[in-house]
Amino acid sequence: MAVAELELDAADGTGVRLGPVPGGPPLDTAPRDGGDQRFLALVRLRGRPVGTVVGRVRAGDDPASVLAEQAADEIVVPDASAASAAPERPAGDVPRATVVVATRERPEQLARALDSLLAQDHPDFEIVVVDNAPATGATRELIASAYAGRGVRYVLEPVPGLAAAHNRGVAVAGSEILAFTDDDVIADPHWLTALTRPFGEHPRPACVTGLILPARLTTPAQILLESHGGFAKGFTERRYDPAHPPADEPLFPFTAGRFGSGANMAFRAGPLRAIGGFDPATGTGTAAKGGDDLYAFVRLLAEGHPLHYTPDAIVWHHHRERWEDLCGQAYGYGAGLTASLTALLVRRPALLPPLLARLPRGLAHARAMTAARTAGAVGRTGVPGAHGASTHPWPRHLSRLERRGLLYGPLGYVRARLAVRGAPLPWEGA
């Protein structure tokens, strides 16, 4: 399935335009076998993302025209004249930021991510690469040889785990706004500007998250993950405020997966440090398997801080290609969720009563989201942004793995917590 960007009304007056996504392969609009071509296209209006379409283009047809017609039928597109009348906001309105990228033994992917970060249109930022429990000196050598003097700093974090690596980035950052992304993404050139702008425009947000879309869909595992919801959280800007709980979120604030994902998030340093940063007993690389981002989201909301989601901040994620990797992700999703909830109760016991009050609905929600589904039973396979719609196929094997992960998560957290007990936070030991 080709992944593309479809511009409906280009600002330069060229009209409808179809092109490859950053970091993705070139578009093959005329397959050699002469057959139909399947597309997943991000639809933009004058640069602003408004939705996605999944379509099939017959041989000989113009893909841009076919997909634009489909977008007109499926997406409520804002009026083009209103979009053109909206004033451009200068990049100078955004605050200075530090971008933290945690990595481990993936220098080629890291280089691709760093090149996209150095191409950002944000006026004032630095990049911190945190090398997490490395087995070789490959990452250090990459930064020294290819990125010296280019605003990229190398930092070592010997304690394994994504949360520990992120906390190291928090400790050394030179900015009040801290953005986090992964080494397997390509950032849209406007990503950092869009991710940091809400801190200046909206009152009191402690966290901002953005949109994550696939860079390529070339294997069954990649397509299945994306049809299951992927990492996308929709195309509507949202504000989650504990003072005004959203009526459509009965499990708020414990449905942390609705708020965003760790590959595309930013925080104010003060509130993040005040809650102790990311729990080092969570995250990839620990026995907990994940949940570091979910813990931070819910913990900040529980302390009364609003969270903001903006689809304008886009990163393109390289999904794992192999079936065995997808199986590991399914198990990790379940484990990370219950590990993060365990961490919340351990570190803030006052959350136990509201969690118990939501437990019956929470169990029903977990059963629905991890249920096995066949494509024939649900019709449409789903598109990015439909996270939580329960209209996507999900094999029984992956369903079982996800549910096993849910059961394992609390035990994984306990094991991980024992492994890091007594270790001070990086900014406390500085």
Buried (B, 14 or more C-beta within 10 A) or exposed (E): BBBBBBBBBBEEEEEBBBBBBBBBEEBEBEEEEEEEBBBBBBBBBBBBBBBBBBBBBEEEBEBBEBBBEBBEEBBEBEEEEEBEEEEEEEBEEBBBBBBBBBBBBBBEBBBBBBBBBBEBEBBEBBBBBBBBBBEEEBBBEBBEEBBEEEEBBBBBBEBBBBBBBBBBBBBBBEBBBBBBBBBBBBBBBBBBBBBBBBBEEBEEBBBBBBBBBBBBBBBEBBBBBBBBBBBBBBBEEBBBBBEEEEEEBEBBBBBBBBBBBBBBBBBBBEBBBBBBBBBBBBBBBBBBBBBBBBBBBBBBBBEEBBBBBBBBBBBBBBBBEEBEBBBBBBBBBBBBBBBBBBBBBBBBEEBEEEBEEBEEEBEEBBEEBBEBBEBEEBEEBBBBBBBBEBBBBBBEEBBBBBBBBBEBBBBBBBBBBEBBEEBEBBBEEE
